[in-house]
């Protein structure tokens, strides 16, 4: 049967590539597994790899989705990154993958 897995953290950080300032986000990963699931510690270590990386919000969200899809080959996957307010603007990025047969 299909079932949905949700992984969430309020501690995602990366660096603004223009200013070098830290960006903070609430990151939510939803996916419907096919043959593989991801171990939570692996997700934590993977997300930590972004802490010192200069990357735009949209690129970070889409790269995380691409990496999950490449490893898990899920039936469906969605990554939402709700970045904290900077300069008076809040940015939320949703990236979604529809698996084979959807």
JOGIJO-V947195 format. One record per residue. N is the residue number from 1. SS is DSSP state (~ for helix, > for strand, _ for the rest). Layout:
BEGIN
N&SS ; N&SS
END
This chain:
BEGIN
1&_ ; 2&_ ; 3&_ ; 4&> ; 5&> ; 6&> ; 7&> ; 8&> ; 9&> ; 10&> ; 11&> ; 12&> ; 13&> ; 14&> ; 15&> ; 16&_ ; 17&_ ; 18&_ ; 19&_ ; 20&_ ; 21&_ ; 22&> ; 23&> ; 24&> ; 25&> ; 26&> ; 27&> ; 28&> ; 29&> ; 30&> ; 31&> ; 32&> ; 33&_ ; 34&_ ; 35&_ ; 36&_ ; 37&_ ; 38&_ ; 39&_ ; 40&~ ; 41&~ ; 42&~ ; 43&~ ; 44&~ ; 45&~ ; 46&~ ; 47&~ ; 48&~ ; 49&_ ; 50&_ ; 51&_ ; 52&_ ; 53&_ ; 54&> ; 55&_ ; 56&_ ; 57&~ ; 58&~ ; 59&~ ; 60&~ ; 61&~ ; 62&~ ; 63&~ ; 64&~ ; 65&~ ; 66&~ ; 67&~ ; 68&~ ; 69&~ ; 70&~ ; 71&~ ; 72&~ ; 73&_ ; 74&_ ; 75&_ ; 76&> ; 77&> ; 78&> ; 79&> ; 80&> ; 81&> ; 82&> ; 83&> ; 84&> ; 85&> ; 86&> ; 87&_ ; 88&_ ; 89&> ; 90&> ; 91&> ; 92&> ; 93&> ; 94&> ; 95&> ; 96&> ; 97&> ; 98&> ; 99&_ ; 100&_ ; 101&_ ; 102&_
END
